[in-house]
Structure formats: structure tokens, C-alpha cells
Amino acid sequence: SRDAHCPTPSTMGKDIHIETLDIVYCTQMGHARAIAKQIAEQAEERGLEVQVHAIEDTSPQAVFEGNDPATHAVVLVASTFGNGGLPISGHSFLGRIALLDRKLLKSATYAIYGLGSSYYQRFCGGPRLLDEKFTGRGAKPVVPTAFGDMRHDRGYATTLEPWLEQLWAAFGL
């Protein structure tokens, strides 16, 4: 069975006081961009300083390095392409995660929301791979990674709304 949520470590007990948020989206047809903009609007309503980036226009270094992990977080919204992989626009970003300093990532605050279709055997394979790369470098997501299934009756909203509630609560907002 394909669960909507991946059993990922959580740092919800961590003392987090987020002030700035980088949102990175990886999209093939625009769905991830739309969700990134929705998250940005909600973050701004909660008083956060927000920057939204297309994945092809940034790098892991640009969004993680030089920011105080106690007040900064990164949210990645990634769609899938083909049989569940990342769109081509995300391949460079994915490869550059290995260049991030492990010490930096151990204190980094990040979260991932993946979009896909359970029609494919590798449901949300690309977003899962992003999460594996970050955790493999010592990072821990602030909330469990969640996956939206476009085949669900309510589409992505089925998992997005509860995931966002968890995210804002983890940030103390």
C-alpha cells in the first residue's frame, strides 16, 4: 500500500522560531508552483519573510548556506514526471545536495511536499529521493514528508491541508 505520508524523522520538539522561509518548487505542469505560491501566501500572512524559487533558478547552497538555521527554513514542493521521477529541471539541484556541509544540514530546518499520481509504480519517487538525499547528509525534516495524489477525490488537498497545519504548528505559527 502507498501511504500518503512517508515515515520520516521529525524534529517537532526542536525550539524553532522561523522568521524567513525559502520555498523551492520543482514543477512540470505548474501544480507545484501553484502550491508553492499558496504556501508563500500563508507564510506571509503569518508574518514570515518569504522567497519563492523555481528549482532550476537556485541551488541547495543558495537556500541553506548563510542563513541562521534557528530562524530560517526551506520548504520544497516537488512534482513528478514520467514514472514518478523528478522533472528534468530538478536534476541539477538534486545532484548538488551532496555538496552541502553535513554540519550545516544537521541544524537545518526543511520540509518536503511531493505531488504525483499513485497510478505510477514509483509514486512520488522524485520527492522521496530529495528527502533521502537530505536525510543522507544528516538533515531531519521539521515535519514528516507528505505526498499528494492527484488520483484522490480531493486531489492534493487531501494531504496538503493537514501537512500545512503540521508545518505551521512546528514553526510555532
C-alpha positions as CSV (number, residue, x, y, z in Angstrom):
1,S,0.0,0.0,0.0
2,R,1.2,3.5,-0.8
3,D,0.7,5.7,2.3
4,A,0.2,9.5,1.8
5,H,2.9,10.1,4.4
6,C,6.3,8.6,4.5
7,P,7.7,7.5,7.9
8,T,10.3,10.2,8.2
9,P,12.0,11.5,11.3
10,S,10.5,14.6,12.8
11,T,12.2,17.4,14.8
12,M,8.9,18.8,16.1
13,G,10.3,19.1,19.6
14,K,13.1,21.4,18.3
15,D,12.9,25.0,19.5
16,I,12.1,26.8,16.2
17,H,11.3,30.4,15.7
18,I,11.2,30.8,12.0
19,E,11.4,34.3,10.6
20,T,12.5,33.6,7.0
21,L,11.3,30.9,4.6
22,D,12.7,29.9,1.2
23,I,10.2,27.9,-0.9
24,V,11.7,25.9,-3.8
25,Y,9.4,24.3,-6.3
26,C,10.1,21.7,-9.0
27,T,7.2,21.5,-11.5
28,Q,6.4,20.0,-14.8
29,M,2.9,21.4,-15.4
30,G,2.6,24.2,-12.9
31,H,0.9,22.3,-9.9
32,A,4.0,22.6,-7.6
33,R,4.4,26.3,-8.5
34,A,0.7,26.9,-7.6
35,I,1.1,25.1,-4.2
36,A,4.4,27.0,-3.5
37,K,2.6,30.3,-4.1
38,Q,-0.2,29.1,-1.7
39,I,2.3,28.2,1.0
40,A,4.1,31.6,0.4
41,E,0.8,33.5,0.9
42,Q,0.0,31.6,4.1
43,A,3.6,32.2,5.4
44,E,3.4,35.9,4.7
45,E,0.0,36.1,6.5
46,R,1.8,34.6,9.5
47,G,4.5,37.3,9.3
48,L,7.3,35.4,7.6
49,E,9.7,36.9,5.1
50,V,9.4,34.6,2.1
51,Q,11.3,34.0,-1.1
52,V,9.9,31.6,-3.8
53,H,12.4,30.0,-6.2
54,A,12.0,27.8,-9.3
55,I,14.3,24.8,-8.6
56,E,16.2,25.5,-11.9
57,D,17.0,29.0,-10.7
58,T,18.6,28.2,-7.4
59,S,20.7,25.6,-5.6
60,P,20.8,23.9,-2.2
61,Q,23.7,26.1,-1.3
62,A,21.8,29.3,-2.1
63,V,18.9,28.4,0.1
64,F,20.7,26.8,3.0
65,E,24.1,28.4,3.4
66,G,24.4,31.8,5.0
67,N,21.1,31.5,6.8
68,D,20.6,31.1,10.6
69,P,19.0,27.6,11.0
70,A,17.3,28.8,14.1
71,T,15.3,31.4,12.2
72,H,15.3,30.1,8.6
73,A,13.6,27.2,6.9
74,V,13.4,25.7,3.5
75,V,10.2,24.1,2.0
76,L,10.5,22.1,-1.1
77,V,7.4,21.4,-3.3
78,A,8.2,18.8,-5.9
79,S,6.1,17.3,-8.6
80,T,6.9,14.2,-10.6
81,F,7.3,13.4,-14.2
82,G,7.2,10.2,-16.2
83,N,7.1,7.2,-13.9
84,G,7.5,9.2,-10.7
85,G,10.9,10.8,-11.1
86,L,11.7,14.5,-10.7
87,P,11.2,16.8,-13.7
88,I,14.4,17.4,-15.6
89,S,14.5,20.9,-14.0
90,G,15.2,19.4,-10.6
91,H,18.2,17.1,-11.6
92,S,20.9,19.7,-11.0
93,F,19.5,20.7,-7.6
94,L,19.3,17.0,-6.6
95,G,22.9,16.4,-7.6
96,R,24.2,19.4,-5.7
97,I,22.7,18.3,-2.3
98,A,25.8,16.1,-1.9
99,L,27.9,19.3,-1.8
100,L,26.2,20.7,1.2
101,D,28.1,20.7,4.5
102,R,26.8,17.9,6.8
103,K,27.3,20.1,9.8
104,L,25.1,22.8,8.3
105,L,22.4,20.3,7.4
106,K,22.2,18.7,10.8
107,S,20.8,22.0,12.2
108,A,18.9,23.0,9.0
109,T,15.1,23.2,9.1
110,Y,13.3,21.8,6.0
111,A,10.1,20.2,4.8
112,I,9.1,18.5,1.6
113,Y,5.7,18.1,0.0
114,G,5.6,15.8,-3.1
115,L,2.9,15.7,-5.8
116,G,2.2,12.7,-8.0
117,S,-0.1,10.0,-9.1
118,S,-0.5,6.6,-7.5
119,Y,-1.2,5.3,-11.0
120,Y,2.6,5.0,-11.3
121,Q,4.6,2.3,-9.6
122,R,7.2,4.9,-8.3
123,F,4.5,7.1,-6.7
124,C,6.4,10.4,-5.8
125,G,9.7,8.8,-6.4
126,G,11.4,12.2,-7.1
127,P,10.3,13.9,-3.9
128,R,11.2,10.7,-2.0
129,L,14.7,10.8,-3.5
130,L,15.0,14.5,-2.5
131,D,14.2,13.6,1.1
132,E,16.6,10.6,1.0
133,K,19.4,12.9,-0.2
134,F,18.8,15.4,2.6
135,T,18.5,12.8,5.4
136,G,21.5,11.0,3.9
137,R,23.5,14.2,4.6
138,G,22.3,14.4,8.2
139,A,19.2,16.7,7.8
140,K,15.9,15.9,9.6
141,P,12.6,17.3,8.3
142,V,10.7,19.5,10.7
143,V,7.5,17.5,9.8
144,P,7.1,14.2,8.0
145,T,7.3,14.5,4.3
146,A,3.8,14.2,2.7
147,F,2.7,13.2,-0.7
148,G,-0.3,14.4,-2.6
149,D,-2.1,12.0,-5.0
150,M,-3.8,13.6,-8.0
151,R,-6.0,10.5,-8.2
152,H,-7.6,11.1,-4.8
153,D,-11.2,12.5,-4.9
154,R,-9.9,15.8,-3.4
155,G,-6.7,15.7,-5.2
156,Y,-3.6,17.1,-3.5
157,A,-5.8,18.9,-0.8
158,T,-6.3,15.6,0.9
159,T,-2.8,15.6,2.3
160,L,-1.7,19.2,1.7
161,E,-4.1,20.8,4.2
162,P,-3.1,18.6,7.2
163,W,0.6,18.8,6.2
164,L,0.4,22.6,6.2
165,E,-1.3,22.6,9.6
166,Q,1.6,20.4,10.9
167,L,4.1,22.7,9.3
168,W,2.7,25.9,10.8
169,A,2.4,24.3,14.2
170,A,6.1,23.0,14.0
171,F,7.1,26.6,13.3
172,G,5.0,27.9,16.2
173,L,2.8,29.9,13.9
